[in-house]
Amino acid sequence: MFPLAVLFILAACGGSKRQETPPTIGVRGEGFTVQVPQGWKVTRPPTGVAARRGAGLVSVSVFPLVKPYDPAKFGAAAKELDGVAARLAKEAGTTLTQSETVTVGNRKVRAYSYGTSRIAFVLVGKREYQLFCAHTTTACDLLFSSFTLAGPQALQL
């Protein structure tokens, strides 16, 4: 009977390698919310919000668009954003390693990787949200998956 009990105890210990998600906090900016790892230093530059820990950085910057974005013209916008991302990579002393169309905040967006950085452009109405992260994969994944539009922007599809 004793060996059977030991088997059950051992099976209960470490049988599952579930990855624990680090605790997060919600951060609100102009027209959006995101989650960042708890314990990161949150600042509010004039254009948005940023969170840092060591070399790790995640940020959302908000910029006005001259004309309202039309989702029906995603292809043309993507070409323009591809050029912007290539210039940003060049300014960082590297080249783009990935360009893709992904869903962020329930919207089709362009996302790019270069060096240790990732950036995505979320276009809504007359606003551009730039999601940027550097030197952190986990916090970057959290930024991209938790970005949510708030207020009237959330209704504009």
C-alpha positions in Angstrom: 0.0 0.0 0.0 2.8 2.4 0.8 4.4 2.4 -2.7 1.1 3.2 -4.2 0.7 6.3 -2.0 4.2 7.4 -2.9 3.3 7.1 -6.6 0.2 9.3 -6.1 2.3 11.9 -4.2 5.0 11.9 -6.8 2.5 12.2 -9.6 0.9 15.3 -8.0 4.3 17.0 -7.7 5.6 18.5 -10.9 3.5 16.4 -13.2 2.3 19.5 -15.0 4.8 22.0 -16.5 2.3 24.8 -16.7 4.0 28.1 -17.4 3.0 30.7 -14.9 2.0 34.1 -16.3 3.7 37.0 -14.5 1.3 39.4 -12.7 0.4 42.4 -14.8 -1.1 45.8 -14.3 -3.5 47.7 -16.6 -2.2 51.0 -18.1 -4.6 53.5 -19.7 -3.6 56.0 -22.4 -5.3 58.3 -24.8 -8.0 56.0 -26.3 -6.4 52.7 -25.3 -5.5 50.3 -22.5 -2.7 47.7 -22.3 -1.3 45.3 -19.8 2.4 45.6 -18.7 4.3 43.3 -16.3 3.9 44.3 -12.6 6.9 46.1 -11.2 7.9 47.8 -14.5 8.3 51.6 -14.2 5.5 53.3 -16.1 6.0 56.8 -17.5 3.7 59.0 -19.5 5.6 60.9 -22.3 3.5 63.5 -24.1 2.6 61.1 -26.9 1.5 58.0 -24.9 2.7 55.6 -22.3 5.9 53.6 -21.7 7.0 50.9 -19.3 10.6 49.9 -18.6 12.6 47.4 -16.6 16.3 47.2 -17.2 16.9 47.3 -21.0 13.3 46.1 -21.6 10.9 48.7 -23.0 7.3 48.6 -24.1 5.4 51.7 -25.3 2.3 52.9 -27.1 2.6 56.3 -28.8 -0.4 58.0 -30.3 -0.1 60.3 -33.4 -2.7 62.2 -35.4 -3.3 61.2 -39.0 -3.9 63.9 -41.7 -6.8 61.9 -43.2 -9.1 59.3 -41.6 -7.8 55.8 -42.1 -10.0 53.7 -44.4 -9.7 49.9 -43.7 -10.7 49.2 -47.3 -7.3 50.7 -48.3 -5.2 48.4 -46.0 -3.0 47.3 -48.9 -1.9 50.8 -49.8 -1.4 51.6 -46.1 0.6 48.5 -45.6 3.0 49.5 -48.5 3.5 52.9 -46.9 4.1 51.4 -43.4 6.6 48.8 -44.9 8.7 51.8 -46.0 8.4 53.5 -42.6 9.5 50.3 -40.8 12.4 49.9 -43.2 13.6 53.4 -42.4 13.2 52.8 -38.7 15.3 49.7 -38.9 17.9 51.5 -40.9 18.1 54.3 -38.3 18.6 51.6 -35.7 21.6 50.2 -37.7 19.9 47.0 -38.9 17.4 45.7 -41.4 13.9 44.3 -41.1 13.8 40.6 -40.1 10.1 40.2 -40.3 7.1 42.0 -41.8 3.6 40.6 -41.3 0.0 41.3 -41.1 -1.4 40.4 -37.6 -4.5 41.1 -35.5 -4.1 43.6 -32.6 -7.0 45.1 -30.8 -9.4 43.3 -33.1 -7.9 45.1 -36.1 -5.7 44.0 -39.0 -2.4 45.7 -38.6 1.2 45.6 -39.9 3.9 44.5 -37.5 7.7 44.4 -38.0 10.8 43.0 -36.2 14.3 44.4 -36.5 17.3 43.9 -34.2 15.8 43.3 -30.7 12.8 45.5 -31.5 9.2 45.0 -32.7 6.8 47.6 -33.8 3.1 47.5 -34.9 1.0 50.3 -36.4 -2.7 50.3 -35.4 -4.6 52.8 -37.6 -8.1 53.9 -36.4 -10.0 56.9 -37.7 -7.6 59.9 -37.5 -5.2 58.2 -35.1 -2.1 56.0 -35.4 -1.1 53.9 -32.4 2.5 52.7 -32.5 3.1 49.7 -30.3 6.9 49.4 -29.8 9.0 47.0 -27.7 12.7 46.3 -27.3 14.8 43.7 -25.5 11.8 41.7 -24.2 9.8 39.0 -25.8 7.4 38.2 -23.0 6.4 41.8 -22.3 6.2 42.5 -26.1 3.8 39.5 -26.5 1.8 40.9 -23.6 1.7 44.4 -25.2 0.5 43.1 -28.6 -2.1 40.7 -27.1 -3.5 43.1 -24.5 -3.8 46.3 -26.5 -7.5 47.4 -26.5 -9.1 50.5 -27.9 -11.2 52.5 -25.5 -13.8 55.2 -26.0 -15.2 56.1 -29.5 -12.1 54.6 -31.2 -13.3 51.1 -30.1 -16.4 51.5 -32.2 -14.7 52.5 -35.4 -14.1 49.4 -37.5 
